[in-house]
Amino acid sequence: MDDEIPNRVYGDPLARWFVTEAYRIADTGQLIAAAGEQLVAAGIPLYRLAYFQLTLHPEFAGKAYTWRRGHGVEVSEATHGLMERSEYLDNPLPPVFEQRRTVRVRLEAVAPQAPLLKQLKQDGATDYVALPLHFTTGHVDALSVVSDRPGGFSADDLDRMFQLVLWYCDLRGFTRASDRLPRDAIIALLNDYFTIMGGAVTGAGGEVLKFMGDGMLAMLPIASAGERMAVAARAIEAAVAAQRMIAALNLMRFTVAEPSLRFGLALHVGEVMFGNIGASARLDFTVIGPAVNHAARLEKLCAPLNRQIVLSSALAQLLPERDVVLLGRHALKDIDEPQPIYGLSASPG
């Protein structure tokens, strides 16, 4: 693949590394260590990075991978029943796992009571942020980052690490493909896929903000209420353009006996929250909003509805009636009433 294309799509070297290099690291501990080093090299004032992974294992409930700058990674196992004990309950993670919210504590400004935060402050830490990691299966793990720079993380630091989007797409069949294809072939496949999807988004004035394995999150910002219909139209144009380019790529892959790409893509419009929210002594940096979760759940309907592109009712209402078709009312996780779900008509626009 021409190296210029990923450079254009992944403008931030940090994002480029995660997409094009991180896939080569199979061991979770090694990946956390490499990620920590990359974040520091990119100018993020990172002192500590921890990944908390819940597992279905008969001997332990999960694992913690904790990297500290200059000290490498420590791996520890959480025994069953940990979440009922004070060592978990008296620390910052319960709201992350149980309420799915981001927690931020500026350690310079408070005298923390949680044992972990007390220890971090004694070690010179200034800022603590923990957030949920939402997977397309509905599973949630947690990630925390700690700074020791005076003043802690800047808004730009946090934006680069935890960016927020409304476009959600998930590459179909990736798990099966990864089981039978060489690693370099998987990387090439993902790069082809993300180059097309990323190009469609940026070409419509949007921004690709996060890659999660075989999934991508992106957004098309809406500056004012008067722009909602125009931005919705651009989102549809981008989705249809991506669909056509994937179809063309699949024809090329077929001629050389390579597996085709299948995908599901959900489009939703809604308000999201990001920034420092709360009291001066206890701020939450919120980077996950209900609209993002809605888009993720909506994408799960692509396969059962046999649609590559599905739309929420909120987005469909911004489009000409002739361009959309009602696919029925369907249940979405954690939403009480079935929601009307739409697809694109045969010839949108």
C-alpha positions, 0 to 999 in steps of 0.5 A: 500500500502507498505509504502516503495514504495512511499519512494523510488519513492518520495525520496524528502520528500517535493515531497512526501508530495505534492503527498501523503498528499496535496490531503487531503487538500480541501480548497485552502487557507489551502493548500497554508498555509500548502505548505508554512510551508512545504517549510520552514520546508524543508529548503527553505528560503521562506518569502512569497508564493502567488497563483493567480487564475483566475476564470470564476465568475460573481462577480470577476475575480480571487482570490489571496492567500497570505501566509507570514511566521508567519502570515498565509494566506490572501485571496483577490478577484480581481474585473473585469477589474483589468488587465486594471488598474495600480495596476496590470499593474505596478507590475510583473505579466503581463509577467507571465500571458500574455507572459507565462514567469517566472520573477525574480527580485533580490531585493538586487541589484535593486531599484524596481519601481513596488509598490509591489516590493518596499514594499517587499524590505522595508519589508526585502525581497531579492529575488522575483520569479513569474512563470506561472502554466500551467494546462492540460486544457490550463488554466494558473494561477500564483505563486510567491515566495519571500525570505528574506535570504541574497542572496535570493534563491539558484539554489537548492532552485529553482530547488526543487520548480520548476523542469522541465521535458519532460515526460508528462502523464495525468491520464484519467477519474480522475475527474469523479472518484474523484466525486464518490470515497471516498478521501482515495480511490482516494489517493490510486488510485493515489499512485498506478498510480504514483508508476508505472509511477515513477518506470518506469521513474527512472528504465530507468535512468530518474527522476520524477520532478513534480506532478500536480494533476493527471498529472506527469512530468519527464525527461530523461536527454541527456548529449550529442548529441551522446546519443540521440538515446540511451536515446530515446530508454530507454524512449520508454522502460519505456513507454511500461513497464508502459503500461504493468504494468498498464494493470496488475494492472487493472486486479487486480483492476477488481477482487476486483471491483475497477475502472481501470486506464486509461492514456495518455502519450506523449514523446518529445525530445527538448532543454529546458532552466533553470537558470538565464537569462537576465541583472544583474539588472533584471534576469528571472529564466526560468523553462518552455521551449517550449519543455515542452509545446509541450509535454503537447499539444501532450498529448491531442491527446491521447484520440482522437487518441485512443492511450495511448502513442503518440510521437512527430516527433522529438522523432520518428526520433530517433527510428528505423522506424519499431518501429513507425507508423505515425498517421497523421498530427494534429493541436497543440495549438499555432503551425501554421502548423499541426504536424506529430504525431506518435505512437508505432508499435504493437511490438516496438523493 
